[in-house]
Every structure is written in structure tokens, then in C-alpha cells.
Amino acid sequence: MSSDSGSGWLAGFKDDYQKIFVEEWSPYVGAMLLMLVIIALMVNGLFWGVFGGVKLWGDWFNNLIGLGPLLGVPSELEVPLMHRMSLMNITLVLGSFAAALLSRQFLFNRPPKLEYIWAALGGCFMGVGASLAGGCTTGGFFNPVLHSSPAGWAMWAGLLAGAVIGLKLLLWTFDHIEWGMEAPAVMRPSAAVVGRYPWLGLAVILGVLFWASQWFGSSDEKMAARAVIVLAGFTIGFIMHRSRLCFARAFREPFMTAEGDMTKAVILALAIGIPLAGLLFQKKIIDPYVAIPPTFWLGSLLGGLIFGIGMVFAGGCASGSLWRMGEGHVKLWVAAFFFAWMGSTASAVLKHAGITSIDETNVDLFERTRVGFQAYLPAMLDGWGWSLVIGGGLLLLWYALVRYNESTEKFTLL
């Protein structure tokens, strides 16, 4: 074998590595891969969730500082690594971390001082909004739409309105607040350190695979079942980082820059997922009600409005904040902390006030609260025909509005 052929093979390997692990993936590819993971979870009787795990972290913190007993937070909480959503969140961050290392994009990114305030404020708004809506952009919007629940569409409307209000408020601050806007100096690691990033990223991947294999082979049934969560969460984080997939961008960008690729990617994912999920429900592989919050319509709408404002100030939604944490954004670590803390606090207060507590006298198949109920279109419309027509029609309307705005910029606020 000649040295030329050997060097050509190495150059080809580097080129493939660059395309897969360094160059940004299309958001459409990311959306389709994400949907494949979500469907795989559903086939195993599971669903993707974020807020439940984040809220658990807030519960632990409230108990740590002594607020738990006052709020009614249980004193005995599940271990974060065994709680299904918490585990998925942790591995999502790890997946993003590994992807950031492989692409040599990991960097501790410190924002201007004012951005810390916006992160805390945005995180608090997201916590309140998710508590009202019964979930974040994942559990309150994406999953319910995927599960053919109008609760997801009610939150969709609230998120759109919240994104507009949040952007207008944020733009006002740019014009009227000068304090804390100076960006700190970027502390970049040496070239030698960055050169080791891919090897560290590979080590993270191998470590997660070993972790999942050990749990899968465990005699503990719960631990064995959690092995799927480890792999799914890690894969979701990896996909979201590589494709920069973010629900906050899907709602914010059309109003900010008229760019609609992220929005259209989310629409594509739902267009693929809704009929596939419907097939799984009809085959009784998974109960559709497990991922439908009892918040239609008031809780979903108001929660989406508040959450939408928060995600604009925070700079990311729930899942978007997690994968950005994995690539080193300090602002999103702050936003996630306040999201968790306020999510726990607001959930406890709303439940104690009887606003989001389940009505135990309800004898129907669905759960009911003072801000709504578990709405499932096939049950409400006696079949799947009109349910699919409504879901597909709303996706088509959303696409048409986004595409029109890309051409005319009629809805942009800048």
C-alpha cells in the first residue's frame, strides 16, 4: 500500500468526521431523527418528558433550604438518577456534552451581567408557565399535539403570544437599559486542550454505553428498564446539539428574523409523528392519556403565554436549555436552576390552592382540574378521521403562516 493511498484514506476519514461530527446538521434531519427516538420510546410504553425531572431537582433544592415542608413537598423524593424524566434530562445534557466535545465546540460561555438577570427571570416565568400548563414545550405542547390532544394546540397559541410579548419586552430593554450589557472576555482553552476534546467525547459515549449495558443486565427490573432511558436521553441530546434543534427558536425566530427552518422542522416532526402515534394508540401499545396534561384549555393557554415570555428572556426552552448547558452556556445553567426552583415552588402553591390538583370526585376516564381536563380528540370526536384532519390542518396553517412570513416579513418585530 502506497503512502499516497494511506494519506488519502486518512484525509477521507477526516472529511467524513467533519461532515458528521463538526458541520451543523439540517434541522429537518434533526427533527426526523428526534421523532424516531420518540416513537421508539412509545413502542416501549414510554414518552419523552422534561419538566417532571426539572421539577424534581427543584423539589430537592426546596427540601435542602427548608422550604419543602412549608410548600408541602414530600420529604422522601426519588433519586434523580432513578426518576425517569430526571434521568432523561441528565443524559440529554451528557449527549449534548459529548457532541460539543466531538465538534470541538465546548466552551464555557459567560454572558453579560444583565443576561444573568434575564436568565433568572426567564427561568422563573418558565417554571410558573410549565406548572400551569402541565408541562413545558415538550410536555405541554409537543407531546399533547403528538398525542392528538387540543391541550397542545392551546399551549401553542399561548407560546406564540408569549414569544411576541417577550420579544417586545426584550427589545425595549435593549433601547432603555445600558447597565451590564458589556460581554466579558472569552476564556478559550489552548489548542492542545481543544485537540483532546474528541477523545474525551468518545470516552463519554463509551461510558454511557457501558452504563446502559450494566443497567440493562441488572437483576433489578426498574434499573433494567431505565437503561432504555439512558440511551434515549443521550441520543436526544446528541441530536439536538448537532442540529441546533430548539422549540424556543421555532416560536421566536419567525417574529425575530423571519427565518422559519426551525419552525418547519418541528412541523415536519409532528406531521410524521401524529399518524404513527395514532397507530400505536389504536394497537394499544401505549395509553395516549399518559402524556396529556389535565389543563385544556385555560391552563394550557395561560401556561403557554407565561412560558413563552420566559423562554425568550432565558434564551431557550426546557430541552433547549438542557442541551445548551451541555455545550457550556453559563446563562442556561442559571435559567435551568430558576426554572427548576420556581417549577417546584409554583407547582406546590398551585396544587395547594386547588388550582392544578386532580378532582378526585371526577368519575370520567380523564383527569380534571380547575384549569382544564385531559382532552383527547379521538374520544371527543368519536374516531380518528376528524382528529387527523384537525391536526393536519393546524400544521398546514402553521406552515403557511411561517412560509408567508419568510417571503414578506409581515410578522417580524425588528
N, C-alpha and C positions, 0 to 999 in steps of 0.2 A: 504494500500500500504506500503510495507516494505521499510526501509531506503536503503536497498541494491538496490531495483528496482529504487528508486528515484535517487540514486547516479549513477546507470547505465545509466539512461535516460540523466542525465546531462553530463556524460562522452561521450555519443553518440552524443549529441548536439555539444559539444566542438570538437569532431572528425570531424563532418560534416563541422563545421565552419572553421576548419583548412584546410580541403581539398578545400573548395570553395573560401575562402577569404584570406588565407595565403599562401598556396602552389602555386607555379607558374603553370599557365595553359600551356598546349601544344600550341605552335604557330599555329598548324593546327586547333585546336579548336577556337583560337582567329581569325584566318583568315576566317573561315566559319561563325562565329558569326558576324564579321565585314561585310561580304558580305550580310548577312541577313538584317542588318541595312541599307546598301546602297541600296539594292533592295527595301526595304520599303520606303526609301526616293524617289526613282524613281517612285514608284507606286503613290506617292503623287505629282508627277510632279517636284520633287526637285533632287538635286545632291549634293554629298559631295565635298566641296572645302575648301582650307586653305589659299592660297596666297592672294586672294582678300580681306579677312579680315585682314591679317597681313599688307598688303599694306595700308589699311585704317588707321591702327594705325600709320604707318609711315607718312601718309598724315597729320594726326592731329599733329604729332610732328613737321613736317616741317612748318606748319602754326604757331605753337606755338613759334618757334625760328625765324620766319620771313623769312624763305626760300621759303615758299609756293608760294607767288606771283611771285618770280623770276623763279620758276620752272613751273609755270602755274597750280599749284594745286588749285582746286576750293576752294573758301573761305567758302562756305557753304557745309559742309560734313554731311553725315548721322551719326546719333548717333550710337556708336559702339554696343550698346545693341539691336538696331533695324536692323542693317546691317546683312543680312543673314549669310554670311561667318564669320564675326567678332563674331556674337553671337554663332555660332557653335564652333569657336575656344575657346571662353571664357568658354563655358560649357564643352568642351573637357578637358580643364585644371581642371575644377571642378570635372569631372568624375574621372580623374586620382588622384586628391587630395583625394577624398572620398575612392578610392580603396587603396591608400597608407596608409590612416588612419586605415581602417579596417584590413589591414595586418600588422599594426604597423611598416611600413617601411618608413613612412615620416621622413625625416631628412634633415636639411639644410647642404648640402654637398658643401663645399668650395674647389675649385681646387687649384693646384699650381699656382703661379703668371703667369707663361708663358702660362697657359691654358686660361687665360683671353684674351691674345693677339690672341691666336688661335681661340677663340670663336668670337671675333670681326672680324677677318679676314675671318673666315668661314661664318659668317653671311652676310658679305658684298658680298662674292662670290655667296652665295645662292640668295641674292637679285637681283644681276645682271643676274644670270642664269635663275631665275624664270621670270624675266621681258622679257628676250629674248624668252623663251620657251612658254610663256603664262600661266605659272603655275609651281608649284613645283613638287615633286614626286607624289603628289596627282592629281593636275590639269593638269600637263604637261605629266605625264607618265601613272599613274594608270587609271584615268578616260578616257583618249583617247583610251587606249587599250581596256578598258571595252566597250567603245562606237564604237569599230571597226574602229578606225582611225589610219592610219600609223604614225601620228604625235607622238603617244605614243611610238611606236617602234623606231622611230628616236631618241626620248629623251632617251629611254632605252639604245641604243648604246652609246650615249653621256655619260650617267651616268656610264656605265661600264668603259669607257675610263677614265672618270674623277676620278672614285674610284681608278683606278690603279695609275694614276698620283698623286692624293692626298696622297695615302698611301706611295708611294716612297718618296715624299717630306717630309712627316711626319716622316718616318723612318730616313731620312737624318738629320732632326733636333735632333732626339734622339742621334745620333752619334756625332753631332758637336756643340750642344748648351747645356750648363750646367746651365746657369742662370735660376732661377725661377722654377726649377724642384722639389724642396722640398715641399712635401704636408703639408699643415697646420694641426694643431691639430684638431681632430674631436670633436666638441662640442655636446655631446649626452645629451638629456634630461633625467631627472630622471625616474626611473622605475614607479613611481606614475603617472607622466605625460603621459608616453607611455601607461600605463594601461587605461587611459581615451580616447586614440585615437579612439578605435572602436565606442564609444558612440558619439564622435564628427563626425566620418564618417557617422554614422546613421543619425545624425542631418542634415548633408549636403544633404544626399539623400532625407530625408523628406522635407527639404527646397526647393530643386529643384522640387520635385513632387508638392508641394504647388504652387510654382512659375508657373509651366507649367499649372496647373489646373486653376489658376487665369487668365492667358492669354487666355487659351482655351475658357473660359466662357466670355471673353470680347466682348463688342459690336463693338470694333474696329476690322475690318476684318484682317488688317495687323498683329495686335498683336495676334489675334486668330491663324493665320497661323503660326506665329513664335513659338507657343507652341510646334509644332512638332519638330522644330529645337532645342529647349531647350532639349527635351528628347533624340533626336538622337545624338546630340553632347556629352551630358553627357554619354550616353551609349557607344559611340565610345571611349571616354577617359577611361572609366572603363575597357572596353575590352582590349584596347591596353596596359594599365598598367598591368593587370593580366596576359596577355600572352606575355608581353615584345615585342609586335609587332612593328617593325620598318623597314621602307623601306631602310634606310641607311645601316642597318645591312644586309639586303637582298643582297645589291650590294657589300658591303665591306667584309663581313665575308669569302666568298669563297676565296678571294685573301689574306686574312689575316691569317685565321686559317684552311681553307678548310672545315669549318663547313657549312652545307648547309640547315639546317632545316628551318631557317627563309626564305631563298630564295624559298624553295619548298612550304612553306606555302603561300607565295604570288602567286606562280604559281597555287596552288590549288584554291585560291580565284578567280583568273581570269578564270580558267578553268570552275568553277561553274558559274561565273557571266556573261561571254560573251554570252552564248546562252540564258540565262534568260533575259539579257538586250536586246538582239536581238528580243526576243518575245515581250517585251514591246514596242520597236520601231515599230515593224510590226503592233501592235494593236493601234499605235498612242497614247499611254498613255503619252509619253514624247518625245519631239523633241531631236534626237541624237545630233544635232548641238549645243545645249546649253552648252555642256561640251567639245567641240572640239575647241582648240585654232587655230587661223589662222597662224600657224607657221611651217607647213610642207613644206619642210623638214629642211631647213637651220636653222631657229630659234630654232626648237626643238633639233637638233643635237648639235649646239653650246651652247645653253642654258643648255642642259643636261651635257655637258662636264664641263662647269664652275660650275654648281650647284653640280656636283659630287665631284669636288675638294673641294668645300666649305663644303659639309656635312661631309666629312672625318675630316676636321680640327675642325668643330663645334661640332662633336660628335653626330650628329643626323640630320635627315632631318627636314622638316617643322612640320609634325604631330608628329614625334618622339621627337622633341624639346619641343613641347607643353606638351605632357604627362610627360616628364621628369621634366619640370617646375613644374608640379603638385605634384611630389614627392620630390621636394626641391633641385634640382640641380641648383646651382647658375650659373655655366658656361652656362647652356642652357638659363637662363634668359638673360644673356649678348648676346648670339648668336641670340636669338629671337629679341632683341632690334635692333641690327645692321641689321638683316635680314629685319625687318620692315622698318627701316630708309632707307637703300640702295634700298629696293624694291620700295619704294615710289619715291626716287630720280632717280634711273635708269629708272623706268617706264616713269617718266615725261620727262627725257632727250631723251630717245629713241623715245617717241611719238612726242616730239617737233622736232626732227631731221627727222621725217617722216619714221622712220625705222619700227615701230610697229603700226603706225596709220592706220586705216582702209581706203582702197581705195574706196572712195565714187562713183567713176565712174564705179565700177565693177557692172555689171548687172546680174551676175550669182546668184544662190541661196546661195552660200557660200561667206564668207568674205575673203578678200585677203589683205596681207600686203607685204612689201618689203622683208620679211624673210620667206614668205610662204603663205599658204592658208588653209582653212578648208577642210581637206581631209577625206572623208568618204568612206570606202571600198565598201559597198553595192551599192553606187551610182557610184563609179568608175568602178566596175566590173559587173554592171547590175544584181545584185542579191546577195543572202546570201550564196549560195553554196561555191564559191571560197573564200568569205570573212571568213567564218568559218574554211575552210581548211587552209588558211594562218595563221589566229590567232592561231588555234590549233597546227599547225606545228611549229610555232615560240616558243610557250610554251613548246612543246615537245623537241625542240632543246635546249632551255634554261635548261630544266630539265636534259637532257642527259649530257650537259656540266658540270652542277653542280654535278651530281651523279658521273661522271667520275673523277672529281677533288676530291671528297670526298675519292675515293679509291686510287688515285695516287698522289694527291697534286701537280699536274703538274703546276697549275696556281698560287700557293701560292707565296707570295713575301718574307716571313720570312725565 
